[in-house]
Amino acid sequence: MVHCPNCSLKDLGKIGSSQYYCWRCCIEIVLQGEHLSVFEVEEDGSLSSLDDLFSAEERRIVTEENPQLIQKASGR
């Protein structure tokens, strides 16, 4: 299961084969290999990268018996 790297919400909407949407933060999350890319959806529908706001560790997919899980550095 993929968690939002911003708010740790577990119930993300799936909008593509490797794309998810956080309903709480209104951000799009894309799985790219072992890392997540995070985007803000602009008013015109374009995407702006938010990757610079999160460390590589915060965007890393951690596997524990193979579930996809992202944990914030704060430990949430």
N, C-alpha and C positions, 0 to 999 in steps of 0.2 A: 504494500500500500504506500502511496506517495503522500507525504505530508507537506503542507505549505511551509516554505522556509521562513516566511514572515510571521505568521500567526500560529503555526503548527496545526491548523485545521486538517482533519483526516478525511473529511467528506468532500473531496474535490470533484468537480464536474469534468467528465472526459469529453473533450471536444475534437479529438483526432487520435490517430494511432499512438502517438507519443506526446500528446498535448493535453493539458489539464487546465482548469480554471478554478481559482479560489473565489468563492462567492462572498466571503467576508472581506477580503482585501481588494477584490476586483483586479487580480493580476493573472497573467497567463504563465504557465510553467511548462517548459518543454524538456523532455528527457533526451539527453545527448550523451550517449555512452555511459560513463560513470558519474556524470555531473548533470545538474539541472541548469537550465537557463531561465531567467525570470524576466518577464516583460510587463510593462504597463500598457493597457489598451487606451489609446488616445481617442478623443471625440470623433475623429474622422475614420476610426477603425484601424489606423496604423499602430505598429508596436514600437515602443521605446524600451531599450534594454535597461534592466535594473541590476545587472550582474555586478556592477561596480559597488553596489550597496551591500553586497553579501560577500563574505570571504569564500575562498575556494572550499574550505572545510564545511561551511554552512551549506554549500550547494552540492556537496558530495553525497552520492547515494550510498548508504551504509547497508550492507546485507547482513542480516541475522537470520540464518536458516532460510535465506533467499527472499524475504520480503524487501521491497524497496522502501527505505525509510530515511528521511532527512531529519537531523536533529539540530536545533539551534545551539549556538555556543553557550547560551545561558543555561542549557541543560533541560529545557522543556521538551 
